[in-house]
Amino acid sequence: MKEYICATTKDLDSVFGIVQSSIKEIYPQYYPKEVVDFFSDLHSKESILKDIEDELVGILQVDGKCVGTGCYKDNHITRVYIEPAYQKKGYGSYIMDCLEKNISLNYSSAVLDASLPASHLYSSRGYETIEHCKYPVENDVILVYEVMEKALSKNETRIDYNGKKFVPLINTENGEVDGNTVFIYHQSGTDFSAEYSGGEVKTGFMVGKVDAAGELDFYYEHLNLDDEIRAGKCHSVPTIKDNGKIELHEKWQWLNGDCSKGESVVVEL
């Protein structure tokens, strides 16, 4: 299981270790010692701590282990590194997906300074060079790098539900889902779908739309343990909790049976 989350100060040593081990193991294959030392000094523990405190740094956890990090300010991606043992597994691309999605909420393009080890990845993602730059380091050595930019598609919704899992926290008595029911959500643009099962539900499906604020309107249909087909419609309003998880407050109505109405709260796992 992988998860990209906002870093906190307790993650400082992990982030610093990933950045420094990547620089010291990978960069000597591309740069002279003076440039390697420059990058190592640039990404000091103090600079990383400041970015964490400004809530600019994310970490990628795989099965609970921190294996990568990303950072951005405004629309400028500034620090993407993967632990050397976990490179070439698609984790760098995954972090870039997350960074670009966040940036697209407020900007139409993303900009970065491309190091030689990562320039191929950026080019393959659609980044194009907009400026060639030179920067002097020690012993008259010149660091040559490129500033690259990529146009981003505007995120159509405030919340992206794709791949997220939810369970009911509260439900009125006329409902048929409970804490044993697991929902798996899918989203493409403003199109929404989900499947669910568990508790009184053998198998169920939902389909609907997401608006710009992240509110959901959908129809649901499932087969319950009594082999009855139940169907209904629902309007769901999201809130983001302090831990970053989504909580959905729902008003729904059965479209068969007694056609009663109800309310529920579901929370992201």
N, C-alpha and C positions, 0 to 999 in steps of 0.2 A: 504494500500500500504506500502510495506517495502523496505528499501534501505540501503545498507551498504556503507558508504562513509568515506573518510579520515577526521579525526578530525582536527579542527583548535583551536587556543588558546581561541576563544570565547566559545568553548565547554568544557573548563577545568572544570568549576563548575559542569556541568552535568555528565561528566565522573567520577569525584571525588565522587560525590554524589551517583552514581550507585555502585561504588566499595565499598565505606564505608558502605552503607546501606546493601549491600549483605553480607559483612563480619560480621557486627554486628548482623544481624538477623539470618543468616544461620549457621555460623561457631560455635557459642556456642553449637549447637546440636552435634558437633563432637569433639571439642577441649576444653581444659581447658583455663581459662582466659588469661594466659601468652601467649599461642599460638595465640589466637584471637588478642591480643594487638600487637604481632609481625607482623601479616599480615596487621593490620591496619597501623602500622608505616611503613612497607615496601612499601605500596602503598600510600605514602604521596602525597600531592598536588604538591610538588616540583618534585618528581620523575615522576609523570604523565605529568607535564608540559614539562619536558625535553624530554620525549618520543614523545609528541605531536610536539614539535619543530623539532625533528628529523624525523617527518612524519612516525612514527611507529604505531600510534594509529588510530583505526577506530571506528565509532559509527554506531549503528543500529537504524534507524528511522522507526517508525511504525505510519503511518498517521500523519507524521510531528513531532512526539514526540520521543525523544531519550530514548530508553529503554534498550540498551545494548552496550557493548564495547568490543573490542578485540585488542590485541597488539602482535607484533612479531618483532624479530630482527634476521636477517639472516634466519636460519631455526628453531629458538627457539620461540615457542609460550609462551608468558610470562604473559598475563593478559586477561582473558575472564570472564566477569561478566554480569549478567542480573538483572535488577531491580526486587526485590522479587515479586512484584505484577504481573510481566509479565513472571515469570518462568513457566516451564512445558507447554510451548506453541510451542516448537520447535525452539525458537529464538537462543538458545545456539548452536544448531546443525547448524543453518543457518550461524552464525558467523564463526564457525569452517570450514564450507564449503568454505567460502570466504578466510579465512586465509590459508587453505591448497592449494587452487587454486593459490594464490599469491606466496606461498613458492615454489610450483611445477615449477614455471617458471625458477628457478635457482638451486633447490636442489632436490635430489631423496628421501628425507625423512624429516619428521617433528619431533621435539623433544619438550617435555614439562615436567614440574615438576607437578605431579598430587597431588592436595589436595584431602582429603577424600570426600568432597561433590561432586566432579566432576569425581572421578576415574571411576565410573560406565559408565558415558557418554563416556569417552575416551576408555575404554575397548570395548564398543559396536561399536565404530568407527574403531576398528582394531589396537589400540595402545597396545603395549606389553612392559612389564617392562624390562628395561635393567640394572637398578641399584637400590638398596635399600639404602636410605640415612638417616642420623640422623643429627640434628642440634640443639645445646643447646640454649635455650632461658632463660628468667629470672627464678629465684628460682629453679634452677637445673631441670627445666622441659625440656624434649627432644621432639623436633618436628621430627616425623618420616614421610617420604614421599618417593614416588617412582619417578624415572626418566623413562619416557615412550617414545617410538619411534614408528613411523608408516611409512612404505614405501609408497611413493606417485607415482602416474602415471605422467609421464612428460606431461605437458600441450602441446598439439600438435600445438596450434596456439597462436599467441601473443595476440589476442583479442578474447574474448568469447562473441558472439552476442546473446546467448540464453536468451529469455525473454525480450529483449530490443525493444523499440518502436521508430520509425523514422517518420519524415514528410519531404516532399520536401521543400527546401528553394529556389532553382533556378531550372528552367527547360526550355529547348528550346521549341519554339512554336509548333513544331510537336509532342510533348509529350502529354500524356493524364492524367498525375497526377499533382496535385497542393497542396497548403498548407492545403487543406481539406482532403487529402488522408493520411491515417494512415497505416503504415507497422508494422507488428508484426513479429519479427525474431525468428528463432529457430536454434539451433546448437547442434550437437552431434558429438564430435571429429572434423573431417573435413567436415562432411555432413551439408549442409545448406538448410533451407527452410523458407518460409514466406507466410503469407496471407496479403492481403491489400484491402481496400475499402475506398470510400469517394470521393467527387468531381465528376469527370466524370466516375468513376469506380464503377460499382455495386459490383463486387467481383473479386478478382484476387489471383493468386498463383505464387510463385517463388520456384525454386529448383536448387541447384548447390553445389559448393565446396568452402571451405575456405583454403587458403594456410598458411604456417607458419608465414608469415608477416601480416596475417589478411586480405589480399586482396580476394575479392569475384569474382567468375565467375559463372553466373547463367543464366537460361532461365526464362522468365516470360510470363504469359498468363492471360488475363482478359476479362471480359464482360463489355462493356461500356454502357452508358445510351441510346445509339442508338441500343442496343442489337447486337452489332458487337463483334465478337471474335477477339481480337488483341493479337499477340505474338511477342516476341523479345528475344534478348540476351544482356547481360550487363557485363562489367568489372568495378569493384568498388574498389577504393583505399582509405583506412581510414587514417585520422589524428586524434590525440587526442587533444582537446582544453584545455585551461588553467583550465576550470571548470571540467575537467575529462570526458566530454561528447565526443562521437564519431561523426565526420563529414565525410561523404562519398562523394568522387568526382567520378562521374560515366560517362562512355562513353557507349552508347547503340545503338542498331539498331533494327528497326522493321524487322520481318521475313515474314510479309504479308502486304498487302496494298501497299504503295509506297516504302517500304523497305528503307526508309530514315534513316539517322543517327542523333543522338543528344547527348547532354550532360546535366547533372543535378548534383545538390548538395542536399543531404538529411542529416538531422541532428537528433541526438538522443533527444527524449523528456526527 
